[in-house]
């Protein structure tokens, strides 16, 4: 029928006339509507020969269904009728056919003989090669047939056998000795224990004979756990690495290659009657100031250990700081609730006169500005001793420290408010509180030697403020309890921080806010740390009575980490009231170290 798809007729009749295809007046929409509305649409088929839609009868539908199920079209046909055996199994006298056998059935064929002789001739001449026998490769072959039987295989070498179960002992016996049977208290304690903490998996019990022993209730559970242990437990043999222990120790230079550093005690400065809390060296390195709990500030000549001046003060001296400006001779002393600016009158008389002239050149402003402190001139008696100005704070002081230029100084007050830290200008007698609110208990403050940075150490953090921009630059996390002292490298990029939990933290300010290295060399609380102004040295004093000197080299190459090597432990101070070394300070030009102790002595190590 597909031959006539493009023609108007569908074939020819017996007379040769065209049979035209019927005119289809239905479009797709009519077909769809008929499909929806005609209930017999499912049994209607289209006859392509005549182009007429025919409705199948029930017999025709049944026939189609049987053919689709693979059954026979005729309902009455039975495929399982008994077969008729035409040839019986018994041998008959008379054959089915009685025709005589052919002559060719027992005479060799000449045509076949000719074909065989040709093939034999071709094989003899080599024109036909006989087929090579197929080498049958076995479907299964021995994977390890080529291996050397004497070599230890890798998988055998790394094989770790499964741990064997412990053999049953007296406890598992059905008739154990009487001493193995638990008492009522032991049985109760065993039942109250966690299953993982029990020493025995089951309690020993006594039975008269083996027939009375019941089935073990946890048998399947224990078998299952054993199977889990066998296939889930990773077993691997790790090869021991032969490492020389010396290679694990970092290669540090020998201390004698890092000289000079203080090694021996040279001088002992005696004169104080109570513990010496603080030390400060003059910028020239000729004089040493010390403050003690005996209510005096003493000035010593460094080279001779001679006390050249004693200044009695009304209370315990908490901090002394020599002005770092070499053109001034001025010492700030923190006593009780006041800061005394003292001109000790040592050394060059011109320097002392210039200092007095600078402090006396102050002209009070017309309008009094409100200040958190009170500036006062010293009385005549105090002036005769060397005191020039008194800055009264109203609360006990902790520390006083100078800026590198020598005009500004900072003081720390024992308070919880925002007035803990105060900045003062000596020439203008002006004070101010830089912070509006408190960020914790302030322990120490420090000026940056080169840049306008101000370091404030609270109990847990060291905050770095920019004084020009008046903002917080960064916060260093000390990770200790609590910060006791801080010191800055003269380059200004590295800070050391001592703490009461006997740790010394080295911070690289360009690297991170966390310590670059933490040293735990002391056995007691650290009271003071100090950096040398010229040499790559820093020291820490502790309540264990020792001072540890370390070599701390900072390189100009930013990619190279600082080299920190402990070089010397200096001892000499005796423990008094469980206090040891209270302050350490380096000489400004020589590799010498001063230490103040609770035994009322000052010691110089050179």
Beta strands, then each sheet from edge to edge (+ up, - down):
strand 1: 9-12
strand 2: 18-20
strand 3: 44-46
strand 4: 53-55
strand 5: 265-270
strand 6: 276-281
strand 7: 287-292
strand 8: 296-301
strand 9: 306-312
strand 10: 317-322
strand 11: 331-335
strand 12: 338-342
strand 13: 374-377
strand 14: 387-392
strand 15: 397-402
strand 16: 408-413
strand 17: 421-425
strand 18: 430-432
strand 19: 442-447
strand 20: 453-458
strand 21: 461-466
strand 22: 471-477
strand 23: 483-488
strand 24: 494-499
strand 25: 504-508
strand 26: 517-519
strand 27: 526-531
strand 28: 537-542
strand 29: 546-553
strand 30: 563-571
strand 31: 581-586
strand 32: 593-597
strand 33: 601-605
sheet 1: 1+ 2-
sheet 2: 3+ 4-
sheet 3: 5+ 33- 32+ 31-
sheet 4: 6+ 7- 8+ 9-
sheet 5: 10+ 11- 12+ 14- 13+
sheet 6: 15+ 16- 17+ 18-
sheet 7: 19+ 20- 21+ 22-
sheet 8: 23+ 24- 25+ 26-
sheet 9: 27+ 28- 29+ 30-
end
